[in-house]
Amino acid sequence: MPRQFGQFRKNIMQLRGRRYDTGEPIVVTIRDDRIAAITPAHPVGDAAEWPFVAPGLFDMQINGFGGTWFSDEELTAEQAVAALMPWFRFGVTRLCPTLITNSYEALERGLTAIRQVCEQHPWADRLVAGCHVEGPYLSREDGPRGAHPLHHVRAPDWVEFQRLQEASGGRIRLLTISPEWDNTAEFIAQVVKSNVVVAIGHTAATPEQIHAAADAGATFSTHLGNGCHAQIHRHRNPLIAQLADDRLMTGVISDGHHLPADWLKVILKAKSPKRVVVTCDASGWAGCTPGVYTGKLGSCEILPSGKLVVAGQQELLAGSADTTDVCVARLIAATGCSLRDAIEMASLTPAEMLRLESPRLAPGGRADLFLFDHDPRAATLRVHATVAAGTLEFGDPAIAS
């Protein structure tokens, strides 16, 4: 007979598990969309067999799933639904659909489709914390630009940004730009004044331009260590400038492919776990099986290891095909950080960075939770159930390990 880790009664739910931060066995009582109480539990058997319970994961950079890209100029609301719903399986309770550099028409189409989904489906409106527009105001240089198409890269345009925000229904929450353009400081100040967080990314900017962007209100570095030149000046470069500027929190893609363990350790030491955000930066090919895929950005290949590369070779990355839970587990394996720190870098910290409510495991907190097992040797998380705003969206808390 399976051990019971969840009970349901009308608008009340109870979850049983070990706290992710202390290992203490607890019962979490949820009423509607809030945590009503957390009380000690007393397992009959070995408490180590219980799953962990933790705040739901919050990924600020999800480009799509299963072959669908949120920046596709032909995106429909139905396709957006299909690309959003699977994320509950990975312990994600909030995310930012991310639209990369494209024409105005394509960005407008994608943002409109996401707005329609949120207006039609309450679960999607809870899941989508806001949209992340990554570009089109990025570096034009090869290397820093990454996979963003050169012919759509352009200078910051306040009128265009306002029109995109209107198309999204006010949902753009994060904008990534490169501070290389002449009008960057003025543009950043306008965007920040409109209650949108500005991040620095895909840049070959000088240290002076980096610090000027922070002066103007930029507060985040998008996937630091990626989206830059392969060879840079040993002292005067955008990586060190962003590491050194205490006003900038930092995102990392910790899938084991984008960044080496040493660089992840350096970032954690320079910024501290409280100021680092974990993202998987999943491309539209996330969730697909190994093989070659062709889309608007050309031919890509998912290797058996899960690494996504330009088709025909093994080294040049073409994005990410992994999910947020994978990045949490691999960050622990690469850096030796605690489970608590890794979970919070992928849940509490991104919410705080975007100035949104954090899903804290405490009475009165938003009931965004997931139950999971952690296997340190295999560097994996196994998600058993995901509860978003008090609703069971994936799995069954009645679990036999």
N, C-alpha and C positions, 0 to 999 in steps of 0.2 A: 504494500500500500504506500503510495507516494507521500512524502512529508508535505504538509500544507504551508505554503509561503504566502498565500493570499486568500482573503475572504471578501465577499461582496454582499451588501445589504442595502438596497435602494440607492441612496446617494452617499453611502459610507463604504469605504474600502480599507482593508487592513493588509499591510505587507510585513512579512517577517524576513529579516536578514541581518547580516553583520554590517555595522557602520563602516563605510569605506575609509574613514579617517582614524578610527580607534580600534576597529575589529569587534566592538561590543555588540552582542546579540540584542536586537531591538524589535519592537512592534511599532510600525508607523500607521497611525490612523488618519485617514484622509476623509474629509467631508467636503463634498462639491469639488472645488478646484484648489483647496488649501489643505495644508497639513494641520490637523486638529490636535494631535498629540503624538509624542514619542515616549514610549515606556520601555523599561528593561524587559527582556525576554529570557526565559529559562528553558533552553532546549533539553529534551529528555536524553538525546544522544550527544554526539560530538558536534559542538558548535562550529567547528571548522568545516563541516559539511554544508553549512548554510551558505547561500550566495551572498555577495556584497550588495548593499543598497546604497545608492549615491545619487546626487543631483543629476538630472538629465544632461546629456552633452549638448553643447551649443557651438555649431560650426558656422563661422562667418564667411566661408568661401566655398560654396558648392556651385559648380558650373553646370551641373546636370546629372543625368543618370541613365543608364541603359540605352545609350545611343541618342538621347535627347539633350540638346544644349539650350540653356535659357536665353542665349543671345542669338538663336537661330531666327533669321528674318521671316521664316514660315512657321514659327512656333504657334501652336494653338493652345487653348485652355485645357483641352483634353490631354495633350502631350505634357503640359506642365504638371497636371495632376499625377500622371504616370511617373514623372521624374521626381516628384516630391514624396509621394507616399512610402516608398521603400525605406526612407531614412529612419523611420521608427525601429526598423529591424536592427539597427546598429546603435541603439541607445540614444539617438539624437531626438531631442524634444523641441529644439528651436534651431533655426538656421537662416542664413542669408542667401537666397538665390543670387548667383553672381553672373553678371553679364559682362563679357569682355569686349574689347575694342571692335567696333563694327560701324556701319553707316548709321546715320540718325534714324532712318526708317526701320532698320533691324532692331535697334535698341528700343525704339518706341513700341514696336510690335511685341517684343519680349516682355517689357514692363507692363504693357496693357494686358497681355495674357495672364501674367502673374496676379495683377490686380483683379481680374475677373475671377480667377480661382479663389482668391481670398474672400471676395464678396459672395461667392456661391457656396463655399464649403467652410463651416466654422472650424473644423480641424486644421485646415490649411491656414486660416487666418491666425490660429494660435501657433502653428509651426513656423510660419514666416515672420521672423522678428523685424524684417526690413530687407531691402534689396541692397546689394553691393554692386556698384558699377566700377569695374576695373578697367580704366581707360575711358574714352579714347585719347586722353591727354597725357600720353606717356612718351618715353624717349623714342626718337626715330632711329637710334643707332642699333645695328645688329648686336646681339648679345643681351643688352639691357631690355630690348623690346620683347625678347623671348618669342613665343608663338603668335603674338599679336600682329595682325596683318598691317604692313607698312602703309598701304594705300588708304587705310582708314585712320591712321594716327594723325592727330591735329592739335592745334593750340587750344588751351582752355577757352571756353565760350560760355559766358554766364547766361545769355539768352537761351542757348541750346539746353543747358543744364536745367533751367527753369521749366522748359517745355517737357523734358524727360521726367522731371519730378511730377509735373501735372499728369502725365500719362500713367505714372505709377500709382496715382492716388495718394501722393505724399509718402510713399513707402521707401524711397531711397534713403538709406540710413548711413551708408558708408561709401565714400568715393576715393579711389586710389588714383593718384596722379604722380607725374614726375615734375619736380620743381626746377626744370631746366628752361622753361619758357619765360619770356620777358615779363608777362603779366601774372606770373604765378602768385605772388604775395597778395595782390589785390583780389585775385580770384578766390584763393583759399579763405581770406577773411570774409568774403561774401557768402561762401558755402557754409562756413562755420556759423555765421550769424543766422543762417536759415535752419540751424539745428541738425546739420549733417556732419558726421565725423569725417575728417580728411586724413588719408593715409598717404605715405610716400612709398612708391614702388616702381619697379621696371625703370630704373633711373641710372644715369651716368652723371648725376649732378655733382658739383664741387661741394666740399664741406661748407663753404659759405652759403651756397644755395640750400643745402639741407637745413642749416641752422636758421636761415631766413624763413624757410617754410614753417619751422616750429614757432618762430616768432609770430608768424601770421595766424597760427592756430592749429597746425597739423599736430596730431597726437599719437600717430601709429605708424609702424613700418610693416608693410605687407610682405609676407614670406621673405624675411631678411636672409640674404645669402643666395637667393635665386633672383633671376631677373636683373643680372648685372654682367659686366664684362668678365671674361674668364681670366684676364690679366689686368691688374690694376697697380697703381702706385702703392708702395709698401706703407706709406704714412697718410698721404692725402688721397683718400678715397671715400666713396659714399657709405661703405660698410662700417668703417671705424667711426665716421661722423655720426651715424645713426646709433651705434652702440654707445657712444659717449654722451649723447644728448639725453638727459634724464627726463625730458618732457615727452619722449617717444616710447610708448609701449611697443612690443615687438611680436610679430607672428612668425611661426615656424611650421614648415611641412616636415613632420617627423615620421615619414613613411619608410625610412631606411634607404631611400633612393635619392631624394633631393639633397640631403645634407649628411655629411659624415658625423660620426659620434663626437669627434673633437670639437667641431664647430657648434653642435648643440650644447656641449658642456660650456664652451666659452660664452655663448649667449645667456645661459642660465646663470653663470657666475657674474656676468656684467649687468644683467637686468634684474635678476632674482626671479624665482617662479611666480611671484605676485604680479609681475609685469610682462609675462610671456603668455601668448595665446597659441594654442595648438589648433592647426587646421589640416584637413586632408587635401584641400584644394582640388577636390574631385572634378575631373573632366566629364564631359558627356559620355565618355567610354567607361566610366566606373560601373561596376556591376556586370560588365561583359566578360566572356570567357577569353582565355588567351587566343590570339589570332591577329590578323591584319584587318584594319578598319579604315575606310575612306570617307572623308567628309569635307566640309568647307575649308578646313585648315590643311588638307592633304592626307596622305596615307600614314597611319600610325599603327604600331604593333604593341599588343600586350604580351609580354614575355611570360613564360611559366612562373617566374618569380613574382609576377604582378607589376613589374616595372613597365611603364608606358614610354615607348621610344618612337622616334621617327623610323618608319618601316625600313628594314634592310640592314640595320646595324644594331649595336647593343648598348651604346653609350649616350647618345644625344637624346635627352628627355623631351617628351612631347606633352607633358602634363602628368597628372596623377590618375591612377585607376583604383586607388585604395579608399577606404572609408575611415571615419573618425575614430571608431573603436580600435582599428588597426594602428593608427598613429599614436594613440594613448599608450597601448601596450609596447610599441616599439620605442617610444621615448623613454620608458622605464628601462628597457633592456639596454638602450644606447648610453644613458647617462647615469643610471643608478638612482635616479630621483625616486621619491616615495610614491606609492599609489595615490595617496592623498593629493600631493602636489600635481601629479599628472592629470588626475580627474579635474581638479580645480582649474588648471590651465585650459581645460577644454569645456568648462561649464561656467563657473562663477566669474572668472577673469574676463572672458569675452563679453558677458552681459554687463559687467562693470565698465568695460572700455567703451561700449556703445551707450552707456548711461541708461541701462534698462534694469529691471528688477532681477536680482540674482536668485537662482533656484536653490536656496539654502536648505539643508536638511535640519529644519528647526520648526517648532510650532508656529503657525501663522504664515509659514513660507509657501510659495507657489508649489503646487503638487506636481512638479516635473521630476520624475525619478526613473531609475532603471535598476534592474536586478541582473547581476552578472557574476561569472566566475573568472578569476584571473589565473592564468598559467604562466608563471615567470619563465619557466624553462623553454616553453614554446613561443613566448612573447605574444600571447593572444588573450583577448577578452572574449568570453562566450556570453552573449546577451540572452537572457531568459525572458524578460518582460520589460516593456516600456510604458510608463504612465505619463501622459502629457496633460497638464491642467486638470488632473483628477480623473482622466479618462484612460482606460486601458486601450492603448493603440496597437500593441504588439505582444504576442505571447500569452502565457497563462501562468500567473504566479503560483499555481498549484504544481510544483515542479519536483520530480525525483532527480537528484543529481545524476 
